[in-house]
Amino acid sequence: MTKNPQQRIRMAVFPVAGMGTRFLPATKANPKEMLPVVDKPLIQYAAEEAVAAGIETLVFVTGRNKRSIPDHFDKAYELEAELAERGKTDMLELVRNIVPPEVTCVYVRQADALGLGHAVGCARPIVQNEPFAVILADDLIVSHEGGALAQMVEQFERTQCSVLGVEEVPGDETGKYGVIDPVATDTPGLWDVRGIVEKPRPEDAPSNVAVVGRYILTPRIFGLLAEQTPGAGGEIQLTDAIDRLLQEERVTGYEFKGERFDCGSKQGYLKATVEFALRHPELKDDFEAYLRSRFG
């Protein structure tokens, strides 16, 4: 019997068409993914995590008022010329190296705001029949283990099945997440997923192991999304399609090593800003001194 060749994760999908209503009026004309944490927008942190995981193609699923995202990753001729003329070589390198030249950026339009599952499905013509990653830029993850997605790619290379990024959350917060019914495996931090429920009440949750904004999915998910009927909020829910996927294929949940900041909430965004400022090589000492003087 011929063994199937080992598959690689070459593409990452970034669903960035959401309206970001929790940050209005800041997001009225500016995408929430372009909100800066110190000196980089959220979407750049997500793209850098993907590149560190070996991703070769970044697929951005965009919507209205998202023009600044492709502009951010595009070449800025006038800005580069101005910086070069002024001899600001450090800044010039920053804007030239937002993504490495060997990495390709592709943009797909989500015409209708029909949810995360629909947004992922919009990437099908680009991804086609390959396994791929999904990164939600709202979840900003700091990891000293090569990045959360890199850890998940490593798990995929071992198992050749879908991998969901998960973490344990307080029992009273399950209503904010998709929550898995986990079965322990021999690998620390890796569960087999027996079921998944979108935003269950604490008394109905199968566990407190929640899916956060990192996924590696097999291409079978596209067919399931195409058949998926609208779920909660009248949207095509990715969670519902994953629940059907695990009836056909093995799906795992992996608790990556790292610290997650929920930048989809104002509180999480502010925490990320403080923590990243305290780690910034140019700002950390003065900023820490300010905090000490402010709070004692």
Contacts in CASP RR format, 6 or more apart in sequence:
PFRMAT RR
TARGET T0000
AUTHOR 0000-0000-0000
METHOD contacts of the structure
MODEL  1
MTKNPQQRIRMAVFPVAGMGTRFLPATKANPKEMLPVVDKPLIQYAAEEA
VAAGIETLVFVTGRNKRSIPDHFDKAYELEAELAERGKTDMLELVRNIVP
PEVTCVYVRQADALGLGHAVGCARPIVQNEPFAVILADDLIVSHEGGALA
QMVEQFERTQCSVLGVEEVPGDETGKYGVIDPVATDTPGLWDVRGIVEKP
RPEDAPSNVAVVGRYILTPRIFGLLAEQTPGAGGEIQLTDAIDRLLQEER
VTGYEFKGERFDCGSKQGYLKATVEFALRHPELKDDFEAYLRSRFG
4 160 0 8 1.000
6 157 0 8 1.000
6 160 0 8 1.000
7 130 0 8 1.000
7 131 0 8 1.000
7 160 0 8 1.000
8 157 0 8 1.000
9 53 0 8 1.000
9 54 0 8 1.000
9 55 0 8 1.000
9 131 0 8 1.000
9 132 0 8 1.000
9 133 0 8 1.000
9 153 0 8 1.000
9 156 0 8 1.000
9 216 0 8 1.000
10 54 0 8 1.000
10 55 0 8 1.000
10 56 0 8 1.000
10 57 0 8 1.000
10 130 0 8 1.000
10 132 0 8 1.000
11 55 0 8 1.000
11 56 0 8 1.000
11 57 0 8 1.000
11 58 0 8 1.000
11 59 0 8 1.000
11 126 0 8 1.000
11 127 0 8 1.000
11 130 0 8 1.000
11 132 0 8 1.000
11 133 0 8 1.000
12 50 0 8 1.000
12 53 0 8 1.000
12 55 0 8 1.000
12 57 0 8 1.000
12 58 0 8 1.000
12 59 0 8 1.000
12 132 0 8 1.000
12 133 0 8 1.000
12 134 0 8 1.000
12 135 0 8 1.000
12 149 0 8 1.000
13 59 0 8 1.000
13 61 0 8 1.000
13 120 0 8 1.000
13 123 0 8 1.000
13 127 0 8 1.000
13 132 0 8 1.000
13 133 0 8 1.000
13 134 0 8 1.000
13 135 0 8 1.000
14 33 0 8 1.000
14 43 0 8 1.000
14 46 0 8 1.000
14 47 0 8 1.000
14 58 0 8 1.000
14 59 0 8 1.000
14 60 0 8 1.000
14 61 0 8 1.000
14 134 0 8 1.000
14 135 0 8 1.000
14 136 0 8 1.000
14 137 0 8 1.000
15 61 0 8 1.000
15 110 0 8 1.000
15 116 0 8 1.000
15 117 0 8 1.000
15 119 0 8 1.000
15 120 0 8 1.000
15 134 0 8 1.000
15 136 0 8 1.000
16 31 0 8 1.000
16 33 0 8 1.000
16 43 0 8 1.000
16 60 0 8 1.000
16 61 0 8 1.000
16 62 0 8 1.000
16 63 0 8 1.000
16 66 0 8 1.000
16 69 0 8 1.000
16 137 0 8 1.000
17 61 0 8 1.000
17 62 0 8 1.000
17 63 0 8 1.000
17 66 0 8 1.000
17 110 0 8 1.000
17 113 0 8 1.000
17 119 0 8 1.000
18 31 0 8 1.000
18 32 0 8 1.000
18 63 0 8 1.000
18 113 0 8 1.000
19 27 0 8 1.000
19 113 0 8 1.000
20 27 0 8 1.000
20 31 0 8 1.000
20 32 0 8 1.000
20 264 0 8 1.000
21 27 0 8 1.000
22 32 0 8 1.000
22 264 0 8 1.000
22 265 0 8 1.000
22 266 0 8 1.000
23 32 0 8 1.000
23 35 0 8 1.000
23 264 0 8 1.000
23 266 0 8 1.000
23 269 0 8 1.000
26 32 0 8 1.000
26 35 0 8 1.000
27 35 0 8 1.000
29 65 0 8 1.000
30 65 0 8 1.000
30 68 0 8 1.000
31 43 0 8 1.000
31 65 0 8 1.000
31 66 0 8 1.000
31 68 0 8 1.000
31 69 0 8 1.000
32 42 0 8 1.000
32 138 0 8 1.000
32 264 0 8 1.000
33 41 0 8 1.000
33 42 0 8 1.000
33 43 0 8 1.000
33 46 0 8 1.000
33 69 0 8 1.000
33 137 0 8 1.000
33 138 0 8 1.000
34 41 0 8 1.000
34 42 0 8 1.000
34 43 0 8 1.000
34 68 0 8 1.000
34 69 0 8 1.000
34 72 0 8 1.000
35 41 0 8 1.000
35 42 0 8 1.000
35 263 0 8 1.000
35 269 0 8 1.000
36 42 0 8 1.000
37 45 0 8 1.000
37 140 0 8 1.000
37 263 0 8 1.000
37 269 0 8 1.000
37 272 0 8 1.000
37 273 0 8 1.000
37 276 0 8 1.000
38 273 0 8 1.000
38 276 0 8 1.000
38 277 0 8 1.000
38 280 0 8 1.000
38 283 0 8 1.000
39 280 0 8 1.000
41 72 0 8 1.000
42 137 0 8 1.000
42 138 0 8 1.000
42 140 0 8 1.000
42 263 0 8 1.000
43 69 0 8 1.000
43 72 0 8 1.000
43 137 0 8 1.000
44 72 0 8 1.000
44 98 0 8 1.000
45 137 0 8 1.000
45 140 0 8 1.000
46 135 0 8 1.000
46 136 0 8 1.000
46 137 0 8 1.000
46 140 0 8 1.000
47 58 0 8 1.000
47 73 0 8 1.000
47 98 0 8 1.000
47 99 0 8 1.000
49 135 0 8 1.000
49 141 0 8 1.000
49 147 0 8 1.000
49 148 0 8 1.000
49 149 0 8 1.000
49 150 0 8 1.000
50 58 0 8 1.000
50 133 0 8 1.000
50 135 0 8 1.000
50 149 0 8 1.000
51 99 0 8 1.000
51 100 0 8 1.000
51 103 0 8 1.000
52 146 0 8 1.000
52 147 0 8 1.000
52 149 0 8 1.000
52 150 0 8 1.000
53 133 0 8 1.000
53 147 0 8 1.000
53 149 0 8 1.000
53 150 0 8 1.000
53 152 0 8 1.000
53 153 0 8 1.000
54 150 0 8 1.000
54 153 0 8 1.000
55 103 0 8 1.000
55 133 0 8 1.000
55 149 0 8 1.000
56 102 0 8 1.000
56 103 0 8 1.000
56 104 0 8 1.000
57 103 0 8 1.000
57 104 0 8 1.000
57 105 0 8 1.000
57 106 0 8 1.000
57 126 0 8 1.000
58 73 0 8 1.000
58 99 0 8 1.000
58 103 0 8 1.000
58 104 0 8 1.000
58 105 0 8 1.000
58 106 0 8 1.000
59 106 0 8 1.000
59 107 0 8 1.000
59 108 0 8 1.000
59 123 0 8 1.000
59 126 0 8 1.000
59 127 0 8 1.000
59 132 0 8 1.000
60 69 0 8 1.000
60 70 0 8 1.000
60 105 0 8 1.000
60 106 0 8 1.000
60 107 0 8 1.000
60 108 0 8 1.000
61 108 0 8 1.000
61 109 0 8 1.000
61 110 0 8 1.000
61 119 0 8 1.000
61 120 0 8 1.000
61 122 0 8 1.000
61 123 0 8 1.000
62 69 0 8 1.000
62 70 0 8 1.000
62 107 0 8 1.000
62 108 0 8 1.000
62 109 0 8 1.000
62 110 0 8 1.000
63 109 0 8 1.000
63 110 0 8 1.000
63 111 0 8 1.000
69 107 0 8 1.000
70 105 0 8 1.000
70 107 0 8 1.000
72 98 0 8 1.000
73 98 0 8 1.000
73 99 0 8 1.000
73 105 0 8 1.000
76 95 0 8 1.000
79 95 0 8 1.000
80 92 0 8 1.000
80 95 0 8 1.000
80 96 0 8 1.000
83 89 0 8 1.000
83 91 0 8 1.000
83 92 0 8 1.000
83 95 0 8 1.000
84 92 0 8 1.000
99 105 0 8 1.000
106 126 0 8 1.000
108 122 0 8 1.000
108 123 0 8 1.000
108 125 0 8 1.000
108 126 0 8 1.000
109 122 0 8 1.000
110 118 0 8 1.000
110 119 0 8 1.000
110 122 0 8 1.000
112 118 0 8 1.000
114 230 0 8 1.000
114 234 0 8 1.000
114 235 0 8 1.000
114 236 0 8 1.000
115 235 0 8 1.000
115 236 0 8 1.000
115 237 0 8 1.000
116 136 0 8 1.000
116 235 0 8 1.000
116 236 0 8 1.000
116 237 0 8 1.000
116 238 0 8 1.000
117 225 0 8 1.000
117 228 0 8 1.000
117 235 0 8 1.000
117 236 0 8 1.000
117 237 0 8 1.000
117 238 0 8 1.000
117 241 0 8 1.000
118 225 0 8 1.000
118 235 0 8 1.000
118 236 0 8 1.000
120 134 0 8 1.000
120 217 0 8 1.000
120 221 0 8 1.000
120 225 0 8 1.000
120 238 0 8 1.000
121 222 0 8 1.000
121 225 0 8 1.000
121 226 0 8 1.000
123 132 0 8 1.000
124 222 0 8 1.000
124 226 0 8 1.000
127 219 0 8 1.000
127 222 0 8 1.000
128 219 0 8 1.000
129 219 0 8 1.000
130 219 0 8 1.000
131 156 0 8 1.000
131 162 0 8 1.000
131 216 0 8 1.000
131 217 0 8 1.000
131 218 0 8 1.000
131 219 0 8 1.000
132 216 0 8 1.000
132 217 0 8 1.000
132 219 0 8 1.000
133 149 0 8 1.000
133 152 0 8 1.000
133 153 0 8 1.000
133 214 0 8 1.000
133 215 0 8 1.000
133 216 0 8 1.000
133 217 0 8 1.000
134 213 0 8 1.000
134 214 0 8 1.000
134 215 0 8 1.000
134 216 0 8 1.000
134 217 0 8 1.000
134 238 0 8 1.000
135 149 0 8 1.000
135 213 0 8 1.000
135 214 0 8 1.000
136 212 0 8 1.000
136 213 0 8 1.000
136 214 0 8 1.000
137 263 0 8 1.000
138 213 0 8 1.000
138 262 0 8 1.000
138 263 0 8 1.000
138 264 0 8 1.000
139 212 0 8 1.000
139 213 0 8 1.000
139 214 0 8 1.000
139 260 0 8 1.000
139 261 0 8 1.000
139 262 0 8 1.000
139 263 0 8 1.000
140 260 0 8 1.000
140 261 0 8 1.000
140 263 0 8 1.000
140 272 0 8 1.000
141 147 0 8 1.000
141 148 0 8 1.000
141 212 0 8 1.000
141 214 0 8 1.000
141 256 0 8 1.000
141 258 0 8 1.000
141 259 0 8 1.000
141 260 0 8 1.000
141 261 0 8 1.000
142 258 0 8 1.000
142 259 0 8 1.000
142 261 0 8 1.000
142 275 0 8 1.000
143 151 0 8 1.000
143 256 0 8 1.000
143 257 0 8 1.000
143 258 0 8 1.000
143 259 0 8 1.000
144 257 0 8 1.000
144 258 0 8 1.000
145 151 0 8 1.000
145 256 0 8 1.000
145 257 0 8 1.000
145 258 0 8 1.000
147 256 0 8 1.000
147 258 0 8 1.000
148 165 0 8 1.000
148 214 0 8 1.000
148 256 0 8 1.000
148 257 0 8 1.000
148 258 0 8 1.000
148 260 0 8 1.000
149 214 0 8 1.000
151 254 0 8 1.000
151 256 0 8 1.000
151 257 0 8 1.000
152 163 0 8 1.000
152 165 0 8 1.000
152 214 0 8 1.000
152 216 0 8 1.000
152 254 0 8 1.000
152 256 0 8 1.000
153 216 0 8 1.000
155 163 0 8 1.000
155 187 0 8 1.000
155 190 0 8 1.000
155 216 0 8 1.000
155 252 0 8 1.000
155 254 0 8 1.000
156 162 0 8 1.000
156 163 0 8 1.000
156 216 0 8 1.000
159 250 0 8 1.000
159 252 0 8 1.000
161 218 0 8 1.000
161 249 0 8 1.000
161 250 0 8 1.000
161 251 0 8 1.000
161 252 0 8 1.000
162 215 0 8 1.000
162 216 0 8 1.000
162 217 0 8 1.000
162 218 0 8 1.000
162 221 0 8 1.000
162 242 0 8 1.000
162 245 0 8 1.000
162 246 0 8 1.000
162 249 0 8 1.000
162 250 0 8 1.000
162 251 0 8 1.000
162 252 0 8 1.000
163 215 0 8 1.000
163 216 0 8 1.000
163 251 0 8 1.000
163 252 0 8 1.000
163 253 0 8 1.000
163 254 0 8 1.000
164 180 0 8 1.000
164 193 0 8 1.000
164 196 0 8 1.000
164 211 0 8 1.000
164 214 0 8 1.000
164 215 0 8 1.000
164 216 0 8 1.000
164 242 0 8 1.000
164 251 0 8 1.000
164 252 0 8 1.000
164 253 0 8 1.000
164 254 0 8 1.000
165 211 0 8 1.000
165 212 0 8 1.000
165 213 0 8 1.000
165 214 0 8 1.000
165 215 0 8 1.000
165 253 0 8 1.000
165 254 0 8 1.000
165 255 0 8 1.000
165 256 0 8 1.000
166 180 0 8 1.000
166 182 0 8 1.000
166 191 0 8 1.000
166 209 0 8 1.000
166 210 0 8 1.000
166 211 0 8 1.000
166 212 0 8 1.000
166 253 0 8 1.000
166 254 0 8 1.000
166 255 0 8 1.000
167 209 0 8 1.000
167 210 0 8 1.000
167 212 0 8 1.000
167 255 0 8 1.000
167 256 0 8 1.000
167 260 0 8 1.000
168 208 0 8 1.000
168 209 0 8 1.000
168 210 0 8 1.000
168 255 0 8 1.000
169 176 0 8 1.000
169 177 0 8 1.000
169 208 0 8 1.000
169 209 0 8 1.000
169 210 0 8 1.000
170 208 0 8 1.000
171 202 0 8 1.000
171 205 0 8 1.000
171 208 0 8 1.000
172 202 0 8 1.000
173 210 0 8 1.000
174 199 0 8 1.000
174 200 0 8 1.000
174 201 0 8 1.000
174 202 0 8 1.000
174 205 0 8 1.000
174 208 0 8 1.000
174 210 0 8 1.000
175 199 0 8 1.000
175 200 0 8 1.000
175 201 0 8 1.000
175 202 0 8 1.000
175 205 0 8 1.000
176 199 0 8 1.000
176 210 0 8 1.000
177 199 0 8 1.000
177 210 0 8 1.000
177 211 0 8 1.000
177 212 0 8 1.000
178 196 0 8 1.000
178 197 0 8 1.000
178 198 0 8 1.000
178 199 0 8 1.000
178 200 0 8 1.000
178 210 0 8 1.000
178 211 0 8 1.000
178 239 0 8 1.000
179 196 0 8 1.000
179 197 0 8 1.000
179 199 0 8 1.000
179 200 0 8 1.000
179 205 0 8 1.000
179 206 0 8 1.000
179 207 0 8 1.000
179 208 0 8 1.000
179 209 0 8 1.000
179 210 0 8 1.000
179 211 0 8 1.000
180 191 0 8 1.000
180 193 0 8 1.000
180 194 0 8 1.000
180 195 0 8 1.000
180 196 0 8 1.000
180 206 0 8 1.000
180 207 0 8 1.000
180 209 0 8 1.000
180 210 0 8 1.000
180 211 0 8 1.000
180 253 0 8 1.000
181 193 0 8 1.000
181 194 0 8 1.000
181 195 0 8 1.000
181 196 0 8 1.000
181 197 0 8 1.000
181 206 0 8 1.000
181 207 0 8 1.000
182 191 0 8 1.000
182 192 0 8 1.000
182 193 0 8 1.000
182 194 0 8 1.000
182 206 0 8 1.000
182 207 0 8 1.000
182 209 0 8 1.000
182 253 0 8 1.000
183 191 0 8 1.000
183 192 0 8 1.000
183 193 0 8 1.000
183 194 0 8 1.000
184 191 0 8 1.000
184 192 0 8 1.000
185 191 0 8 1.000
185 192 0 8 1.000
185 252 0 8 1.000
189 254 0 8 1.000
189 255 0 8 1.000
190 252 0 8 1.000
190 253 0 8 1.000
190 254 0 8 1.000
190 255 0 8 1.000
191 209 0 8 1.000
191 252 0 8 1.000
191 253 0 8 1.000
191 254 0 8 1.000
191 255 0 8 1.000
192 250 0 8 1.000
192 251 0 8 1.000
192 252 0 8 1.000
192 253 0 8 1.000
193 242 0 8 1.000
193 246 0 8 1.000
193 251 0 8 1.000
193 252 0 8 1.000
193 253 0 8 1.000
194 206 0 8 1.000
194 246 0 8 1.000
195 206 0 8 1.000
195 243 0 8 1.000
195 246 0 8 1.000
196 211 0 8 1.000
196 239 0 8 1.000
196 242 0 8 1.000
196 243 0 8 1.000
196 246 0 8 1.000
197 204 0 8 1.000
197 205 0 8 1.000
197 206 0 8 1.000
197 239 0 8 1.000
197 243 0 8 1.000
198 232 0 8 1.000
198 237 0 8 1.000
198 239 0 8 1.000
198 240 0 8 1.000
199 232 0 8 1.000
200 206 0 8 1.000
209 253 0 8 1.000
209 255 0 8 1.000
211 239 0 8 1.000
211 253 0 8 1.000
212 260 0 8 1.000
214 256 0 8 1.000
215 238 0 8 1.000
217 242 0 8 1.000
217 245 0 8 1.000
218 245 0 8 1.000
218 249 0 8 1.000
220 245 0 8 1.000
220 248 0 8 1.000
220 249 0 8 1.000
221 241 0 8 1.000
221 242 0 8 1.000
221 245 0 8 1.000
224 241 0 8 1.000
224 244 0 8 1.000
224 245 0 8 1.000
225 236 0 8 1.000
225 238 0 8 1.000
225 241 0 8 1.000
228 236 0 8 1.000
228 237 0 8 1.000
228 240 0 8 1.000
228 241 0 8 1.000
228 244 0 8 1.000
230 236 0 8 1.000
230 237 0 8 1.000
231 237 0 8 1.000
231 240 0 8 1.000
242 251 0 8 1.000
245 251 0 8 1.000
261 268 0 8 1.000
261 269 0 8 1.000
261 271 0 8 1.000
261 272 0 8 1.000
261 275 0 8 1.000
262 268 0 8 1.000
263 269 0 8 1.000
263 272 0 8 1.000
274 291 0 8 1.000
277 283 0 8 1.000
277 284 0 8 1.000
277 287 0 8 1.000
278 284 0 8 1.000
278 287 0 8 1.000
278 288 0 8 1.000
278 291 0 8 1.000
280 287 0 8 1.000
END
